[in-house]
């Protein structure tokens, strides 16, 4: 790290120009990179996905989002009386919007396509697989539907799961606006921390990091598909991570200058100490995301690859551009110097002394509170959010309400698609109709010897509980027909994700834990501290998921804060992404705090002194860094989609829990309790990892704090 710092100082102009070029190129690449992002949710090799692929290849339509057009006749008449005009409306859709598969009352003759009051009827419409992220075939379907209905003197509406998930008539801010909101909150925190124009330096670093990452992602899109979610992660998580890393380095530079070192030497010492922690933190975050490659799901793998670039680019910028800037203009922009850094923060030092005195009480209190937050996690259900938690206003919501009021359940939004040989179709329909929880099953069309049977469940099939009807339909049809049966639809996709993601999740967890442990052993030169760090991270993550279940799944506060009812389940891809990001981001604070404690222990030989000075020096930084990330995630939660809101709030709450209960209370209490064993690294393991060994101190050899220092100020 020292060699890197001195190299940067010798070539600071070249370093600055290089990052300026990347900043400009990244600005030009951000738009094209966003346009090339995909929303591919394919699951190669899984039965539901393979059936979906067959459905698309045979019929040219997908069940990814079934559109439900609803036609209502005027008061005083019934659907049966206006059957010809209604059939004409859906025929207009077939002829004027080619490429759709339309199943309605006229094509099936099934009166269960009519509401109980006899005034409304619906159809199932499936179109081709969308080519990009954005409006799909509904933009062509809706005008035709409304015009045809108006000519016939009828009322028409359109609904679907995706239309409801888009948030009704509400629109959220763009990624740029969300980033600016997060940056505004970050600037407020930085002004408090530095009380000088130095607060703007981390924002410059964040801009360079974000735009450079977009440039790299643009190149990545030419090698593989990259999920659209990556744009949110780059902008908002990139903002928080880059600022956090630069905050740590710049603060250490100020501290070294306050101790009397000249400017360039202070830069070198800051990179040598804080820079080492930044490197370890960035690599830890990158590893936790790269481990997603173990999961055989293309879009999760792409998020792992794209997300991995965020911390790595941030580390590269912070370890090169920050030293160059501090060397050139640091003292000039560090004005006015209202806040001094020669001594540790008095408040945090007093807090640390209190924890050292009452370490058993502090550890017990933290564990009790964490236990209460974790408790709801045992009710976690994974699937998709229920429709009740999606839009609560707008045309799509009003159309669904019309069906619900007419006795038609929301299961029509998630039909089960059966693909069977033509000869087996009658038996398959009869078997499916006899399954409890099924409203009806109809022949949806035949092509190339294959019939698609549309099975309409009474309730939506979006999670492990409601998916039981999918298994029941599959079993009944397989028993009734001799040929092969393909099962597609939302319920089948949810089951695919359970198999593909959560059957492999233990491997992801093990890979992240082992690599992180080895990295932290080298960073802390300790055996016990890395074990504690990994275990506390898992406890912290359990608390996050408990909070998510309580707030979102069970709806305790989600409606009051966001106007969203309980989701009933957490969307299947969210837990993996939340885990991957929070495991790495939470470890950042662990590294920041423990690296400084290790440094102080090496200097004093006292665990108590290491805890007090380490927390006194890093407590304010960690809290400020957590607030900056929290503002970024709060901006992310302002997006209109429920899933993105869940992601933003989960990451935000996770950072707050980790920075307060875990790192500011439980970590120093446990370090104080473990005493001399914190710093032990056997010689044989040190040789393997190529670091200096750290023998355990003899019992009673550790100096403690004087009694007056143990008394809180």
Phi, psi and omega in degrees: 000323179294319178297319179298315182298316182290327176297315179298318181295325179289332185236039187296326178294316179297318178299315180297317180294321180298315180289331176295318177298316179294324177298314180294316179296321178295321177299321178288332184273343187301314180297306178302323179297317179297321181294334183269357179290149184244167170233051178283117178248032184292154180225072184306135178089348179272142187300319179296319180293319179295322176294321178297319178298319178295321178299317181292316182292325184276315187250353179071017182226158180236150177266010183305322174211103180279121178277138181241095172281137182238129179245130182240134180270158180296158177302141180095353177232171181231165178300319181298322180290331182250026186302319182295315180295322180294317178300323178296325178297312181288330174295324177297321177297317181297317186278324186270344176236082184295157178091004180260148169255115185245124178239120185219187181300317183293322184282338183250333186069015184265115184287358174281002169274006181244142178289164185298329181277357176075009185255348181228150174221155183231167176226161172257127180232123177235134182245186180292162179296127180302147182268350182199178180274121182147190181303141181249216186294344181297335179291334176269328184287315189300314179298321179295315180301311183293321180293317180295320179293319180297319178298327181271002181073031182241165177253138183227151176212165183225136177218163174188168180297314182293323177296322177290320181292336180290349173101025178064230182269000182276147177232134178270170179292158178288170178300321180298315180295319178299319179296318179295323176297315178297321180294324179297314177298320179297319180298320179299318179293317182296322177297324177292318183291313187264330184052039178201175179292352175300340180299336182278342181299311178301328178292322175297317179299319179297318179299315179297316182296314183296311184290325176295322178296320176300322178297316179293322179295323176302315176296323180295327181294340177277349179258328182201163175290140179236129185295147178298336181296335183300327181297322177292319183294317180298312187291316189263314176290323176300320177301310183293316183294314181298318179292319179301312183295316180291327177301315182294316183290315181295320179296320179292325176299316178297320180297316181294322176295322179295336179274003173104000180283148176290170191301307184295321179293325176296322177297313181299315181294324178294317179292322182295326183260289181295325179298325177296319177293322178298315180298314180297319180295313181298319179294323178297314178298316181297319181295318182297329178277321180296334178297343177296344178296341178291333183280125183280052179232113187306317185288329175289322176297319180294324177292327175294315179294311180295318180293327179299328181294331185300303181292326182293317177295318180300317178298315181299317180293314184295320184279352180239305184289320180299310177301321179297317180292317180296322180295322185275312189233001185309303182299329182288322182275347177278064183215141353281144184274077180282321183261134180256152184236018182291330181236161179293156180299127184297317182297315180290325177296319178296320178298317180295320178297322178296319179295319179299320179291322186242046188296322178295316179295318181296314180296317180296316180297317180297318181292323178295313180297316179298322178299320179294321179289325181288329189313315182295346185297337181288351175260010183300129173239134183248135179176243172227157178297140177291155183297334179299335183266000183270225184296141175244012176201174178097168184300318182297319179294316181295324178293317178296322178297325178298320177291317182297317178296334180269012176085007178264119183289169181285003177297339179295339179287338183232065180295153174264125182257121177255132176248114184225157173301149183308319184294334182268356187301310181302318180293321180295318179297314181297317180295317181294321180296335181275358181278129176301139181092002178255128178284312178194165174222133186223160175283116182265005179129159182226143177199136177055037177079005180243134175251136173261125179256121178269116179253122182256107177286160177293321182240154180300145180254088187235353180212181186298329181285311183284348182280356180301328180293330178296313178297320181295318178295316180300313182296317182295318182288320178297326179286329185272344184235143181279337184276180179285150181232124174260135182241117178240180181115174184300315181300319179294323179295318178301318178295322177301316181294324176301315181291313187287320187268304192277341171289334180261354186298322177303326179291321177299312181300314181296318181297313180298315184297316183292312182294318178297318179301313181295320179297318182287331175299318178292321184291314185266349187050053184208151176264322185282318183300316177296322178299314179298319182298315181294315180296317180294326176297319179293321176297316179299319179293322177299321178296321178298312181293327174298317178294321179296317178298313182297314186279312187265304185296316181267351172075027179275082179113343183296324180287322181292322184273314187245355184070028182241125179289172181304138183280337180080337178197163177255129183307136194304330182273345184293313182304323181293315181292317178301315180299311186299316182286314184291327180300315180287315182295320178294323179295335176308309184293324176300315180295315180304312185286310186289329177297320179289322177297320178297318179299316181290325178294319179298329182278328187245335185074010183242122177295318180298316179294323179297319180295313184295310182289319181299313180287326178297326180277329187252345186303312181294321181295314181296317179297317179295317179298319179296319178297321179297313177297322180299317178298322178297315182288329175296321176295321178298323181290351178278357177295154185287331184288139181298319182298318180291326175298316179299316180299312181297314181291323179297314179295319180295312179296322179300317179296319181293316178301316185292319184284340183256286184299318188274298189282328183268352182230301187288318182299306180297327178296316181290320177299318178297321180292321184284339174056229187294340182286345176304325196256012185275127171225112182302150183297321183295320179289323178298321178296319180297318183271000175060047174228168179287133179292162180223089181294150179288137181291147177299149179302133178081001182276342183285127172287145177257182175277143172303152184304322181294331179281339178279349180273125183301142177287000000 
